[in-house]
């Protein structure tokens, strides 16, 4: 049985972000693995509620790539961001340039 190699971060950035509206998930499919961020979209607001990155992808920067692609989508759609997921909040704290997407008054606690 052949072992699946872990993709390099550069390879991940080439993968498309899928918006699975019926299940309310942004998905980055890497081989047979799926990294995802669950969301709730209400009007011009989007709540990012949960992140799930398989252990097999944890060491290849999948969380960062998934989050950046998701935030780029949020920005392109001109949505106001309300992050409820601790992993997304941590990313925003570490990358303050993305905080421009936050709904006015939202604090990262």
N, C-alpha and C positions, 0 to 999 in steps of 0.2 A: 504494500500500500504506500503510495507516494505521499509525502508530507507536503501540505500546502505552505508555500512560502509567505511570509509576512510582507506586505507591500511597503515600499519606501514612501515617506511623506509626499514626495514629489508625484508619485503615481496616484496617490489619493486625491491630490488637487485636480487631477484630470477627470475624475469621476463626476458624473452629474448628480445633483441633488434632486431627489424625487419628492414631490408633494403629493402624498397619498391622502387626498381630501376626505375620502370615506372613512378612513381610520384616524384622521387628524394626526398624521405623522410626517415629519420630514425624514427621509431615509437616504442613507449613503450605503449602497450595496457594494460590498467588497468580496468578490468571489461568491461563496455561498453564505457569507456573513452579512448581517444587516445592523448598522449603527443607526440609531434613530432618536429623534427628539419629538415628543408628543406635544401637541398644542391645542389651544381652544381659541378660535377666531370669532370675535364679536365686534361687528362694525369695523371701525378703523383701529381696533386694538387686537393685539395677539398676546396670549398668555403662553409662555413656554413652561410646561408643567413637569416634564420628566425626560431624562436622558438615559439611554441604554446603549452602551458600547460593549460588545462581547469581549471576554477576556483575551481572545485570540488577537484582537485589534488594539488592545490597550497600549502596547509598546510601540505602535507605529503612528502615533499622532492623530488617530482617527477622531478622537473627541474634539481636538482643536479644529481640524478640517471641517467636520460636521457642523460645529458651532459657527465658524466663520461663514460657511456657505448658507446656513440658515439665516444668520444676521444680514448677509448680503441680500437674500430674498426678501426679508422683512423691510429692508431699506428700499429696495426696488419697488415694492408694493406700497410704499409710503404709509406703513403701519406704525402704530405706537406700541412699544415693547413693554410688557410687564413680565419680568422673569420670576417664576415661582420655583424653578428647579435650582437647587443649590449648586450644581455643577455649572450651569449657565451663569449664575450670579458670580461664582468664583472666576470664571473666564472674563466677565465684564470688569471685575475688580482688577484683574491682571492686565487688561487691555482697555484702558479708559477711553480710548478714541471711539470705541463702539457704544459708549454710554450716551452718545448723541441720539440714539434711537429710543431711549427710555421715555415713557410717558412722563410728562411734567409732574414733579412731585414724588415720583417713585424713588425710594431709597434702597441702596444695596446693603442690607443688614445681615 
